[in-house]
Amino acid sequence: MTARSNRAKADRDPSEWMPSAAGAHCRYLTEWVATKLRWGLTVDPAERGALVGRAEDCPAALVHFTPSP
């Protein structure tokens, strides 16, 4: 991720921002979900809708995470 794209993303979730490279969407989504699961973070309705909707484009994607200690 470049500094410019990181600034564009800021603290927006997948309902508000996705990487410009379509080929990076599935990886971004799986890493987002893994982080949420690892730390037991909540998901708001708009974020959940975006995750579920975009996951349809990633049928082979698997989410791997290690629970936080």
All heavy atoms as TSV, in Angstrom:
chain	resi	resn	atom	element	x	y	z
A	1	MET	N	N	0.848	-1.169	0.000
A	1	MET	CA	C	0.000	0.000	0.000
A	1	MET	C	C	0.896	1.235	0.000
A	1	MET	O	O	1.826	1.324	0.784
A	1	MET	CB	C	-0.907	-0.035	1.232
A	1	MET	CG	C	-1.803	1.167	1.350
A	1	MET	SD	S	-2.963	1.058	2.716
A	1	MET	CE	C	-4.258	0.179	1.918
A	2	THR	N	N	0.594	2.169	-0.857
A	2	THR	CA	C	1.372	3.395	-0.902
A	2	THR	C	C	0.880	4.353	0.176
A	2	THR	O	O	-0.224	4.214	0.708
A	2	THR	CB	C	1.219	4.082	-2.272
A	2	THR	OG1	O	-0.130	4.495	-2.422
A	2	THR	CG2	C	1.631	3.152	-3.407
A	3	ALA	N	N	1.697	5.332	0.495
A	3	ALA	CA	C	1.298	6.331	1.496
A	3	ALA	C	C	0.047	7.069	1.032
A	3	ALA	O	O	-0.853	7.351	1.827
A	3	ALA	CB	C	2.438	7.308	1.750
A	4	ARG	N	N	-0.019	7.343	-0.262
A	4	ARG	CA	C	-1.182	8.061	-0.792
A	4	ARG	C	C	-2.464	7.247	-0.619
A	4	ARG	O	O	-3.494	7.761	-0.182
A	4	ARG	CB	C	-0.962	8.394	-2.259
A	4	ARG	CG	C	-2.099	9.165	-2.860
A	4	ARG	CD	C	-1.832	9.498	-4.299
A	4	ARG	NE	N	-2.908	10.334	-4.819
A	4	ARG	CZ	C	-2.980	10.729	-6.039
A	4	ARG	NH1	N	-2.036	10.419	-6.905
A	4	ARG	NH2	N	-3.983	11.466	-6.444
A	5	SER	N	N	-2.414	5.944	-0.964
A	5	SER	CA	C	-3.625	5.131	-0.828
A	5	SER	C	C	-3.971	4.903	0.636
A	5	SER	O	O	-5.141	4.825	1.000
A	5	SER	CB	C	-3.480	3.789	-1.550
A	5	SER	OG	O	-2.458	3.012	-0.991
A	6	ASN	N	N	-2.963	4.857	1.502
A	6	ASN	CA	C	-3.226	4.715	2.929
A	6	ASN	C	C	-3.932	5.960	3.466
A	6	ASN	O	O	-4.847	5.855	4.278
A	6	ASN	CB	C	-1.933	4.450	3.691
A	6	ASN	CG	C	-2.189	3.925	5.077
A	6	ASN	OD1	O	-3.120	3.161	5.292
A	6	ASN	ND2	N	-1.376	4.332	6.025
A	7	ARG	N	N	-3.536	7.129	3.017
A	7	ARG	CA	C	-4.212	8.369	3.433
A	7	ARG	C	C	-5.647	8.393	2.912
A	7	ARG	O	O	-6.557	8.829	3.600
A	7	ARG	CB	C	-3.445	9.594	2.937
A	7	ARG	CG	C	-2.210	9.913	3.749
A	7	ARG	CD	C	-1.645	11.269	3.371
A	7	ARG	NE	N	-1.239	11.350	1.968
A	7	ARG	CZ	C	-0.054	10.977	1.487
A	7	ARG	NH1	N	0.869	10.491	2.305
A	7	ARG	NH2	N	0.222	11.091	0.220
A	8	ALA	N	N	-5.856	7.910	1.685
A	8	ALA	CA	C	-7.206	7.888	1.114
A	8	ALA	C	C	-8.114	6.961	1.909
A	8	ALA	O	O	-9.285	7.235	2.106
A	8	ALA	CB	C	-7.153	7.437	-0.344
A	9	LYS	N	N	-7.550	5.862	2.392
A	9	LYS	CA	C	-8.322	4.901	3.162
A	9	LYS	C	C	-8.658	5.449	4.537
A	9	LYS	O	O	-9.781	5.293	5.014
A	9	LYS	CB	C	-7.538	3.598	3.326
A	9	LYS	CG	C	-8.270	2.572	4.146
A	9	LYS	CD	C	-7.319	1.472	4.560
A	9	LYS	CE	C	-7.949	0.541	5.538
A	9	LYS	NZ	N	-8.408	1.154	6.763
A	10	ALA	N	N	-7.698	6.076	5.186
A	10	ALA	CA	C	-7.856	6.602	6.547
A	10	ALA	C	C	-8.411	5.515	7.452
A	10	ALA	O	O	-7.859	4.439	7.511
A	10	ALA	CB	C	-8.699	7.861	6.547
A	11	ASP	N	N	-9.502	5.781	8.139
A	11	ASP	CA	C	-10.077	4.775	9.036
A	11	ASP	C	C	-11.415	4.268	8.512
A	11	ASP	O	O	-12.265	3.831	9.269
A	11	ASP	CB	C	-10.220	5.331	10.445
A	11	ASP	CG	C	-11.185	6.505	10.522
A	11	ASP	OD1	O	-11.606	7.009	9.462
A	11	ASP	OD2	O	-11.515	6.921	11.632
A	12	ARG	N	N	-11.593	4.288	7.197
A	12	ARG	CA	C	-12.851	3.848	6.599
A	12	ARG	C	C	-12.882	2.323	6.470
A	12	ARG	O	O	-11.874	1.694	6.192
A	12	ARG	CB	C	-13.041	4.509	5.240
A	12	ARG	CG	C	-13.225	6.022	5.405
A	12	ARG	CD	C	-13.486	6.692	4.117
A	12	ARG	NE	N	-12.194	6.859	3.421
A	12	ARG	CZ	C	-12.082	7.276	2.186
A	12	ARG	NH1	N	-13.141	7.559	1.478
A	12	ARG	NH2	N	-10.909	7.408	1.637
A	13	ASP	N	N	-14.071	1.765	6.669
A	13	ASP	CA	C	-14.225	0.317	6.554
A	13	ASP	C	C	-14.588	-0.056	5.108
A	13	ASP	O	O	-14.745	0.832	4.265
A	13	ASP	CB	C	-15.262	-0.192	7.561
A	13	ASP	CG	C	-16.669	0.303	7.302
A	13	ASP	OD1	O	-17.120	0.254	6.141
A	13	ASP	OD2	O	-17.327	0.721	8.260
A	14	PRO	N	N	-14.723	-1.347	4.792
A	14	PRO	CA	C	-15.008	-1.753	3.417
A	14	PRO	C	C	-16.318	-1.234	2.831
A	14	PRO	O	O	-16.500	-1.297	1.619
A	14	PRO	CB	C	-15.019	-3.287	3.496
A	14	PRO	CG	C	-14.086	-3.591	4.618
A	14	PRO	CD	C	-14.367	-2.507	5.635
A	15	SER	N	N	-17.213	-0.710	3.647
A	15	SER	CA	C	-18.421	-0.112	3.072
A	15	SER	C	C	-18.122	1.260	2.490
A	15	SER	O	O	-18.903	1.786	1.698
A	15	SER	CB	C	-19.534	0.004	4.126
A	15	SER	OG	O	-19.225	0.978	5.098
A	16	GLU	N	N	-16.989	1.831	2.867
A	16	GLU	CA	C	-16.621	3.180	2.430
A	16	GLU	C	C	-15.377	3.238	1.551
A	16	GLU	O	O	-15.142	4.243	0.892
A	16	GLU	CB	C	-16.380	4.061	3.655
A	16	GLU	CG	C	-17.562	4.135	4.581
A	16	GLU	CD	C	-17.220	4.790	5.906
A	16	GLU	OE1	O	-16.163	4.459	6.488
A	16	GLU	OE2	O	-18.004	5.623	6.352
A	17	TRP	N	N	-14.568	2.177	1.573
A	17	TRP	CA	C	-13.316	2.197	0.820
A	17	TRP	C	C	-12.881	0.788	0.472
A	17	TRP	O	O	-13.003	-0.126	1.291
A	17	TRP	CB	C	-12.211	2.848	1.648
A	17	TRP	CG	C	-10.928	3.011	0.898
A	17	TRP	CD1	C	-10.574	4.076	0.136
A	17	TRP	CD2	C	-9.845	2.077	0.817
A	17	TRP	NE1	N	-9.331	3.860	-0.421
A	17	TRP	CE2	C	-8.867	2.631	-0.019
A	17	TRP	CE3	C	-9.614	0.825	1.354
A	17	TRP	CZ2	C	-7.676	1.987	-0.321
A	17	TRP	CZ3	C	-8.426	0.165	1.055
A	17	TRP	CH2	C	-7.472	0.756	0.230
A	18	MET	N	N	-12.382	0.619	-0.747
A	18	MET	CA	C	-11.766	-0.634	-1.184
A	18	MET	C	C	-10.527	-0.267	-1.989
A	18	MET	O	O	-10.459	0.813	-2.579
A	18	MET	CB	C	-12.729	-1.432	-2.064
A	18	MET	CG	C	-13.879	-2.081	-1.311
A	18	MET	SD	S	-13.379	-3.373	-0.164
A	18	MET	CE	C	-12.905	-4.659	-1.302
A	19	PRO	N	N	-9.537	-1.153	-2.026
A	19	PRO	CA	C	-8.340	-0.869	-2.830
A	19	PRO	C	C	-8.725	-0.623	-4.290
A	19	PRO	O	O	-9.691	-1.207	-4.791
A	19	PRO	CB	C	-7.506	-2.157	-2.712
A	19	PRO	CG	C	-8.033	-2.866	-1.515
A	19	PRO	CD	C	-9.472	-2.461	-1.386
A	20	SER	N	N	-7.974	0.233	-4.949
A	20	SER	CA	C	-8.287	0.540	-6.349
A	20	SER	C	C	-8.042	-0.655	-7.267
A	20	SER	O	O	-8.705	-0.799	-8.282
A	20	SER	CB	C	-7.491	1.754	-6.821
A	20	SER	OG	O	-6.110	1.520	-6.666
A	21	ALA	N	N	-7.117	-1.522	-6.905
A	21	ALA	CA	C	-6.820	-2.707	-7.713
A	21	ALA	C	C	-7.838	-3.803	-7.395
A	21	ALA	O	O	-7.865	-4.340	-6.282
A	21	ALA	CB	C	-5.407	-3.200	-7.434
A	22	ALA	N	N	-8.679	-4.132	-8.353
A	22	ALA	CA	C	-9.726	-5.137	-8.135
A	22	ALA	C	C	-9.141	-6.477	-7.690
A	22	ALA	O	O	-9.756	-7.196	-6.915
A	22	ALA	CB	C	-10.554	-5.307	-9.397
A	23	GLY	N	N	-7.945	-6.790	-8.163
A	23	GLY	CA	C	-7.300	-8.045	-7.798
A	23	GLY	C	C	-6.920	-8.134	-6.329
A	23	GLY	O	O	-6.611	-9.215	-5.827
A	24	ALA	N	N	-6.961	-7.015	-5.627
A	24	ALA	CA	C	-6.599	-6.995	-4.206
A	24	ALA	C	C	-7.819	-7.062	-3.288
A	24	ALA	O	O	-7.670	-7.166	-2.078
A	24	ALA	CB	C	-5.793	-5.731	-3.905
A	25	HIS	N	N	-9.019	-7.018	-3.847
A	25	HIS	CA	C	-10.229	-6.955	-3.025
A	25	HIS	C	C	-10.398	-8.152	-2.107
A	25	HIS	O	O	-10.679	-7.993	-0.915
A	25	HIS	CB	C	-11.462	-6.797	-3.904
A	25	HIS	CG	C	-11.568	-5.451	-4.522
A	25	HIS	ND1	N	-12.665	-5.058	-5.243
A	25	HIS	CD2	C	-10.722	-4.386	-4.544
A	25	HIS	CE1	C	-12.491	-3.818	-5.674
A	25	HIS	NE2	N	-11.318	-3.403	-5.266
A	26	CYS	N	N	-10.245	-9.359	-2.624
A	26	CYS	CA	C	-10.470	-10.547	-1.793
A	26	CYS	C	C	-9.454	-10.622	-0.659
A	26	CYS	O	O	-9.821	-10.926	0.481
A	26	CYS	CB	C	-10.431	-11.808	-2.640
A	26	CYS	SG	S	-11.827	-11.903	-3.798
A	27	ARG	N	N	-8.206	-10.336	-0.954
A	27	ARG	CA	C	-7.201	-10.355	0.110
A	27	ARG	C	C	-7.516	-9.293	1.161
A	27	ARG	O	O	-7.425	-9.534	2.359
A	27	ARG	CB	C	-5.807	-10.130	-0.464
A	27	ARG	CG	C	-4.751	-10.132	0.612
A	27	ARG	CD	C	-3.367	-9.994	0.071
A	27	ARG	NE	N	-2.429	-9.901	1.183
A	27	ARG	CZ	C	-1.163	-9.618	1.044
A	27	ARG	NH1	N	-0.649	-9.418	-0.149
A	27	ARG	NH2	N	-0.391	-9.533	2.098
A	28	TYR	N	N	-7.886	-8.105	0.728
A	28	TYR	CA	C	-8.215	-7.032	1.655
A	28	TYR	C	C	-9.377	-7.442	2.562
A	28	TYR	O	O	-9.336	-7.252	3.776
A	28	TYR	CB	C	-8.559	-5.753	0.887
A	28	TYR	CG	C	-8.909	-4.597	1.782
A	28	TYR	CD1	C	-7.914	-3.900	2.455
A	28	TYR	CD2	C	-10.227	-4.212	1.962
A	28	TYR	CE1	C	-8.239	-2.839	3.292
A	28	TYR	CE2	C	-10.553	-3.148	2.789
A	28	TYR	CZ	C	-9.548	-2.467	3.452
A	28	TYR	OH	O	-9.867	-1.422	4.290
A	29	LEU	N	N	-10.412	-8.022	1.968
A	29	LEU	CA	C	-11.575	-8.438	2.753
A	29	LEU	C	C	-11.224	-9.528	3.758
A	29	LEU	O	O	-11.652	-9.475	4.908
A	29	LEU	CB	C	-12.695	-8.919	1.829
A	29	LEU	CG	C	-13.347	-7.852	0.960
A	29	LEU	CD1	C	-14.290	-8.494	-0.044
A	29	LEU	CD2	C	-14.060	-6.811	1.803
A	30	THR	N	N	-10.452	-10.524	3.334
A	30	THR	CA	C	-10.104	-11.602	4.270
A	30	THR	C	C	-9.220	-11.079	5.397
A	30	THR	O	O	-9.387	-11.492	6.548
A	30	THR	CB	C	-9.428	-12.786	3.568
A	30	THR	OG1	O	-8.257	-12.354	2.884
A	30	THR	CG2	C	-10.383	-13.469	2.600
A	31	GLU	N	N	-8.318	-10.174	5.101
A	31	GLU	CA	C	-7.481	-9.611	6.160
A	31	GLU	C	C	-8.310	-8.740	7.103
A	31	GLU	O	O	-8.082	-8.739	8.317
A	31	GLU	CB	C	-6.318	-8.818	5.561
A	31	GLU	CG	C	-5.298	-9.730	4.907
A	31	GLU	CD	C	-4.128	-9.000	4.290
A	31	GLU	OE1	O	-4.042	-7.754	4.413
A	31	GLU	OE2	O	-3.285	-9.669	3.676
A	32	TRP	N	N	-9.289	-8.033	6.567
A	32	TRP	CA	C	-10.172	-7.203	7.397
A	32	TRP	C	C	-10.950	-8.087	8.372
A	32	TRP	O	O	-11.010	-7.824	9.570
A	32	TRP	CB	C	-11.133	-6.409	6.502
A	32	TRP	CG	C	-11.994	-5.460	7.252
A	32	TRP	CD1	C	-13.200	-5.727	7.856
A	32	TRP	CD2	C	-11.716	-4.082	7.529
A	32	TRP	NE1	N	-13.686	-4.602	8.471
A	32	TRP	CE2	C	-12.783	-3.576	8.280
A	32	TRP	CE3	C	-10.671	-3.236	7.197
A	32	TRP	CZ2	C	-12.840	-2.265	8.714
A	32	TRP	CZ3	C	-10.737	-1.928	7.623
A	32	TRP	CH2	C	-11.800	-1.446	8.375
A	33	VAL	N	N	-11.562	-9.155	7.831
A	33	VAL	CA	C	-12.357	-10.060	8.665
A	33	VAL	C	C	-11.462	-10.762	9.686
A	33	VAL	O	O	-11.843	-10.905	10.857
A	33	VAL	CB	C	-13.117	-11.074	7.789
A	33	VAL	CG1	C	-13.774	-12.159	8.635
A	33	VAL	CG2	C	-14.157	-10.351	6.943
A	34	ALA	N	N	-10.279	-11.190	9.288
A	34	ALA	CA	C	-9.362	-11.850	10.221
A	34	ALA	C	C	-9.009	-10.926	11.380
A	34	ALA	O	O	-8.957	-11.366	12.539
A	34	ALA	CB	C	-8.096	-12.298	9.496
A	35	THR	N	N	-8.784	-9.669	11.105
A	35	THR	CA	C	-8.469	-8.705	12.165
A	35	THR	C	C	-9.652	-8.539	13.110
A	35	THR	O	O	-9.489	-8.526	14.338
A	35	THR	CB	C	-8.062	-7.345	11.562
A	35	THR	OG1	O	-6.909	-7.548	10.735
A	35	THR	CG2	C	-7.758	-6.322	12.633
A	36	LYS	N	N	-10.843	-8.429	12.548
A	36	LYS	CA	C	-12.046	-8.306	13.383
A	36	LYS	C	C	-12.207	-9.531	14.286
A	36	LYS	O	O	-12.511	-9.404	15.483
A	36	LYS	CB	C	-13.301	-8.148	12.508
A	36	LYS	CG	C	-13.388	-6.834	11.778
A	36	LYS	CD	C	-13.770	-5.727	12.730
A	36	LYS	CE	C	-14.115	-4.451	11.982
A	36	LYS	NZ	N	-14.806	-3.485	12.809
A	37	LEU	N	N	-12.019	-10.716	13.710
A	37	LEU	CA	C	-12.161	-11.945	14.490
A	37	LEU	C	C	-11.069	-12.070	15.551
A	37	LEU	O	O	-11.348	-12.442	16.693
A	37	LEU	CB	C	-12.134	-13.160	13.560
A	37	LEU	CG	C	-13.345	-13.308	12.638
A	37	LEU	CD1	C	-13.080	-14.394	11.602
A	37	LEU	CD2	C	-14.595	-13.603	13.434
A	38	ARG	N	N	-9.836	-11.781	15.165
A	38	ARG	CA	C	-8.713	-11.911	16.105
A	38	ARG	C	C	-8.936	-11.086	17.360
A	38	ARG	O	O	-8.696	-11.538	18.467
A	38	ARG	CB	C	-7.412	-11.494	15.436
A	38	ARG	CG	C	-6.223	-11.480	16.394
A	38	ARG	CD	C	-4.909	-11.214	15.692
A	38	ARG	NE	N	-3.826	-10.979	16.601
A	38	ARG	CZ	C	-3.156	-11.913	17.270
A	38	ARG	NH1	N	-3.494	-13.174	17.137
A	38	ARG	NH2	N	-2.163	-11.594	18.078
A	39	TRP	N	N	-9.399	-9.884	17.194
A	39	TRP	CA	C	-9.520	-8.962	18.324
A	39	TRP	C	C	-10.942	-8.847	18.868
A	39	TRP	O	O	-11.202	-8.056	19.773
A	39	TRP	CB	C	-8.970	-7.585	17.940
A	39	TRP	CG	C	-7.533	-7.682	17.562
A	39	TRP	CD1	C	-6.988	-7.621	16.311
A	39	TRP	CD2	C	-6.437	-7.929	18.455
A	39	TRP	NE1	N	-5.639	-7.809	16.364
A	39	TRP	CE2	C	-5.263	-7.991	17.671
A	39	TRP	CE3	C	-6.330	-8.097	19.833
A	39	TRP	CZ2	C	-4.014	-8.227	18.225
A	39	TRP	CZ3	C	-5.074	-8.327	20.381
A	39	TRP	CH2	C	-3.938	-8.384	19.582
A	40	GLY	N	N	-11.874	-9.626	18.342
A	40	GLY	CA	C	-13.247	-9.602	18.835
A	40	GLY	C	C	-13.932	-8.269	18.617
A	40	GLY	O	O	-14.718	-7.825	19.457
A	41	LEU	N	N	-13.658	-7.642	17.486
A	41	LEU	CA	C	-14.216	-6.326	17.186
A	41	LEU	C	C	-15.610	-6.447	16.583
A	41	LEU	O	O	-15.930	-7.432	15.914
A	41	LEU	CB	C	-13.296	-5.578	16.216
A	41	LEU	CG	C	-11.858	-5.381	16.706
A	41	LEU	CD1	C	-11.011	-4.774	15.596
A	41	LEU	CD2	C	-11.829	-4.529	17.959
A	42	THR	N	N	-16.429	-5.461	16.807
A	42	THR	CA	C	-17.783	-5.461	16.270
A	42	THR	C	C	-17.799	-5.003	14.817
A	42	THR	O	O	-16.832	-4.413	14.326
A	42	THR	CB	C	-18.700	-4.535	17.092
A	42	THR	OG1	O	-18.184	-3.205	17.039
A	42	THR	CG2	C	-18.784	-4.995	18.540
A	43	VAL	N	N	-18.926	-5.264	14.162
A	43	VAL	CA	C	-19.141	-4.872	12.774
A	43	VAL	C	C	-20.489	-4.162	12.719
A	43	VAL	O	O	-21.487	-4.688	13.198
A	43	VAL	CB	C	-19.160	-6.113	11.861
A	43	VAL	CG1	C	-19.458	-5.744	10.427
A	43	VAL	CG2	C	-17.844	-6.865	11.954
A	44	ASP	N	N	-20.522	-2.961	12.140
A	44	ASP	CA	C	-21.800	-2.253	12.047
A	44	ASP	C	C	-22.571	-2.763	10.820
A	44	ASP	O	O	-22.015	-3.470	9.981
A	44	ASP	CB	C	-21.607	-0.738	12.034
A	44	ASP	CG	C	-20.885	-0.212	10.807
A	44	ASP	OD1	O	-21.189	-0.661	9.680
A	44	ASP	OD2	O	-20.031	0.670	10.962
A	45	PRO	N	N	-23.853	-2.450	10.739
A	45	PRO	CA	C	-24.675	-2.989	9.642
A	45	PRO	C	C	-24.159	-2.657	8.233
A	45	PRO	O	O	-24.185	-3.525	7.352
A	45	PRO	CB	C	-26.052	-2.362	9.885
A	45	PRO	CG	C	-26.088	-2.120	11.365
A	45	PRO	CD	C	-24.670	-1.714	11.724
A	46	ALA	N	N	-23.704	-1.450	8.012
A	46	ALA	CA	C	-23.198	-1.077	6.680
A	46	ALA	C	C	-21.939	-1.879	6.347
A	46	ALA	O	O	-21.775	-2.359	5.218
A	46	ALA	CB	C	-22.911	0.419	6.613
A	47	GLU	N	N	-21.066	-2.017	7.318
A	47	GLU	CA	C	-19.829	-2.778	7.123
A	47	GLU	C	C	-20.163	-4.245	6.830
A	47	GLU	O	O	-19.600	-4.846	5.914
A	47	GLU	CB	C	-18.983	-2.653	8.387
A	47	GLU	CG	C	-17.665	-3.348	8.357
A	47	GLU	CD	C	-16.920	-3.182	9.670
A	47	GLU	OE1	O	-17.427	-2.544	10.623
A	47	GLU	OE2	O	-15.813	-3.733	9.752
A	48	ARG	N	N	-21.082	-4.818	7.607
A	48	ARG	CA	C	-21.474	-6.217	7.399
A	48	ARG	C	C	-22.061	-6.407	6.006
A	48	ARG	O	O	-21.730	-7.365	5.302
A	48	ARG	CB	C	-22.485	-6.656	8.447
A	48	ARG	CG	C	-22.843	-8.129	8.330
A	48	ARG	CD	C	-23.891	-8.545	9.366
A	48	ARG	NE	N	-24.088	-9.964	9.383
A	48	ARG	CZ	C	-24.684	-10.675	8.422
A	48	ARG	NH1	N	-25.128	-10.081	7.344
A	48	ARG	NH2	N	-24.825	-11.984	8.528
A	49	GLY	N	N	-22.902	-5.497	5.592
A	49	GLY	CA	C	-23.492	-5.585	4.258
A	49	GLY	C	C	-22.438	-5.571	3.166
A	49	GLY	O	O	-22.511	-6.339	2.201
A	50	ALA	N	N	-21.454	-4.707	3.315
A	50	ALA	CA	C	-20.371	-4.620	2.331
A	50	ALA	C	C	-19.542	-5.902	2.328
A	50	ALA	O	O	-19.194	-6.425	1.264
A	50	ALA	CB	C	-19.481	-3.418	2.624
A	51	LEU	N	N	-19.242	-6.413	3.504
A	51	LEU	CA	C	-18.439	-7.638	3.596
A	51	LEU	C	C	-19.174	-8.820	2.969
A	51	LEU	O	O	-18.592	-9.571	2.179
A	51	LEU	CB	C	-18.088	-7.943	5.054
A	51	LEU	CG	C	-17.123	-6.973	5.721
A	51	LEU	CD1	C	-17.074	-7.219	7.222
A	51	LEU	CD2	C	-15.740	-7.074	5.109
A	52	VAL	N	N	-20.436	-8.980	3.308
A	52	VAL	CA	C	-21.215	-10.101	2.765
A	52	VAL	C	C	-21.380	-9.955	1.255
A	52	VAL	O	O	-21.181	-10.909	0.497
A	52	VAL	CB	C	-22.587	-10.198	3.475
A	52	VAL	CG1	C	-23.501	-11.179	2.763
A	52	VAL	CG2	C	-22.401	-10.599	4.932
A	53	GLY	N	N	-21.724	-8.762	0.805
A	53	GLY	CA	C	-21.916	-8.536	-0.624
A	53	GLY	C	C	-20.654	-8.762	-1.437
A	53	GLY	O	O	-20.690	-9.407	-2.493
A	54	ARG	N	N	-19.557	-8.266	-0.949
A	54	ARG	CA	C	-18.297	-8.404	-1.694
A	54	ARG	C	C	-17.703	-9.798	-1.565
A	54	ARG	O	O	-16.943	-10.227	-2.433
A	54	ARG	CB	C	-17.313	-7.333	-1.244
A	54	ARG	CG	C	-17.785	-5.958	-1.681
A	54	ARG	CD	C	-16.776	-4.890	-1.392
A	54	ARG	NE	N	-17.190	-3.665	-2.051
A	54	ARG	CZ	C	-17.320	-2.513	-1.430
A	54	ARG	NH1	N	-17.035	-2.408	-0.150
A	54	ARG	NH2	N	-17.703	-1.445	-2.084
A	55	ALA	N	N	-18.043	-10.515	-0.516
A	55	ALA	CA	C	-17.537	-11.883	-0.335
A	55	ALA	C	C	-18.055	-12.802	-1.436
A	55	ALA	O	O	-17.414	-13.805	-1.752
A	55	ALA	CB	C	-17.928	-12.405	1.034
A	56	GLU	N	N	-19.180	-12.459	-2.016
A	56	GLU	CA	C	-19.720	-13.267	-3.113
A	56	GLU	C	C	-18.751	-13.328	-4.290
A	56	GLU	O	O	-18.771	-14.279	-5.063
A	56	GLU	CB	C	-21.073	-12.724	-3.551
A	56	GLU	CG	C	-22.146	-12.882	-2.496
A	56	GLU	CD	C	-23.464	-12.224	-2.870
A	56	GLU	OE1	O	-23.546	-11.591	-3.943
A	56	GLU	OE2	O	-24.400	-12.342	-2.066
A	57	ASP	N	N	-17.896	-12.327	-4.414
A	57	ASP	CA	C	-16.907	-12.298	-5.496
A	57	ASP	C	C	-15.639	-13.064	-5.133
A	57	ASP	O	O	-14.699	-13.113	-5.927
A	57	ASP	CB	C	-16.533	-10.849	-5.835
A	57	ASP	CG	C	-17.707	-10.063	-6.385
A	57	ASP	OD1	O	-18.602	-10.677	-6.999
A	57	ASP	OD2	O	-17.741	-8.835	-6.190
A	58	CYS	N	N	-15.606	-13.651	-3.947
A	58	CYS	CA	C	-14.409	-14.342	-3.448
A	58	CYS	C	C	-14.767	-15.751	-2.965
A	58	CYS	O	O	-14.524	-16.102	-1.801
A	58	CYS	CB	C	-13.790	-13.553	-2.300
A	58	CYS	SG	S	-13.465	-11.826	-2.661
A	59	PRO	N	N	-15.349	-16.595	-3.824
A	59	PRO	CA	C	-15.836	-17.890	-3.358
A	59	PRO	C	C	-14.753	-18.827	-2.816
A	59	PRO	O	O	-15.046	-19.683	-1.993
A	59	PRO	CB	C	-16.513	-18.485	-4.592
A	59	PRO	CG	C	-15.848	-17.816	-5.747
A	59	PRO	CD	C	-15.526	-16.421	-5.258
A	60	ALA	N	N	-13.519	-18.660	-3.234
A	60	ALA	CA	C	-12.450	-19.546	-2.769
A	60	ALA	C	C	-11.670	-18.961	-1.594
A	60	ALA	O	O	-10.749	-19.599	-1.088
A	60	ALA	CB	C	-11.497	-19.849	-3.919
A	61	ALA	N	N	-12.025	-17.764	-1.163
A	61	ALA	CA	C	-11.268	-17.099	-0.099
A	61	ALA	C	C	-11.526	-17.766	1.256
A	61	ALA	O	O	-12.648	-18.122	1.589
A	61	ALA	CB	C	-11.646	-15.629	-0.020
A	62	LEU	N	N	-10.455	-17.931	2.006
A	62	LEU	CA	C	-10.530	-18.463	3.358
A	62	LEU	C	C	-9.976	-17.422	4.315
A	62	LEU	O	O	-9.014	-16.731	3.999
A	62	LEU	CB	C	-9.721	-19.748	3.488
A	62	LEU	CG	C	-10.178	-20.919	2.631
A	62	LEU	CD1	C	-9.185	-22.065	2.753
A	62	LEU	CD2	C	-11.567	-21.368	3.039
A	63	VAL	N	N	-10.582	-17.324	5.481
A	63	VAL	CA	C	-10.115	-16.395	6.505
A	63	VAL	C	C	-9.348	-17.189	7.546
A	63	VAL	O	O	-9.904	-18.104	8.159
A	63	VAL	CB	C	-11.294	-15.640	7.164
A	63	VAL	CG1	C	-10.805	-14.749	8.283
A	63	VAL	CG2	C	-12.054	-14.824	6.123
A	64	HIS	N	N	-8.085	-16.856	7.720
A	64	HIS	CA	C	-7.235	-17.496	8.721
A	64	HIS	C	C	-6.903	-16.454	9.777
A	64	HIS	O	O	-6.495	-15.336	9.434
A	64	HIS	CB	C	-5.940	-18.007	8.099
A	64	HIS	CG	C	-6.167	-19.026	7.033
A	64	HIS	ND1	N	-6.431	-20.342	7.306
A	64	HIS	CD2	C	-6.180	-18.921	5.675
A	64	HIS	CE1	C	-6.598	-21.003	6.178
A	64	HIS	NE2	N	-6.451	-20.162	5.170
A	65	PHE	N	N	-7.067	-16.821	11.056
A	65	PHE	CA	C	-6.705	-15.898	12.123
A	65	PHE	C	C	-6.340	-16.680	13.366
A	65	PHE	O	O	-6.722	-17.823	13.539
A	65	PHE	CB	C	-7.840	-14.907	12.424
A	65	PHE	CG	C	-8.998	-15.518	13.179
A	65	PHE	CD1	C	-9.101	-15.337	14.550
A	65	PHE	CD2	C	-9.948	-16.269	12.532
A	65	PHE	CE1	C	-10.162	-15.898	15.244
A	65	PHE	CE2	C	-11.013	-16.831	13.226
A	65	PHE	CZ	C	-11.116	-16.653	14.580
A	66	THR	N	N	-5.581	-16.021	14.212
A	66	THR	CA	C	-5.226	-16.568	15.505
A	66	THR	C	C	-5.905	-15.699	16.540
A	66	THR	O	O	-5.697	-14.478	16.548
A	66	THR	CB	C	-3.697	-16.522	15.727
A	66	THR	OG1	O	-3.088	-17.266	14.658
A	66	THR	CG2	C	-3.309	-17.101	17.057
A	67	PRO	N	N	-6.732	-16.283	17.412
A	67	PRO	CA	C	-7.381	-15.470	18.444
A	67	PRO	C	C	-6.341	-14.750	19.304
A	67	PRO	O	O	-5.257	-15.297	19.555
A	67	PRO	CB	C	-8.176	-16.477	19.264
A	67	PRO	CG	C	-8.357	-17.650	18.351
A	67	PRO	CD	C	-7.126	-17.679	17.491
A	68	SER	N	N	-6.676	-13.558	19.737
A	68	SER	CA	C	-5.754	-12.819	20.589
A	68	SER	C	C	-5.649	-13.532	21.934
A	68	SER	O	O	-6.600	-14.177	22.371
A	68	SER	CB	C	-6.208	-11.374	20.776
A	68	SER	OG	O	-7.457	-11.353	21.429
A	69	PRO	N	N	-4.503	-13.375	22.572
A	69	PRO	CA	C	-4.325	-14.043	23.880
A	69	PRO	C	C	-5.221	-13.478	24.955
A	69	PRO	O	O	-5.747	-12.451	24.911
A	69	PRO	CB	C	-2.872	-13.790	24.217
A	69	PRO	CG	C	-2.305	-12.937	23.151
A	69	PRO	CD	C	-3.352	-12.689	22.126
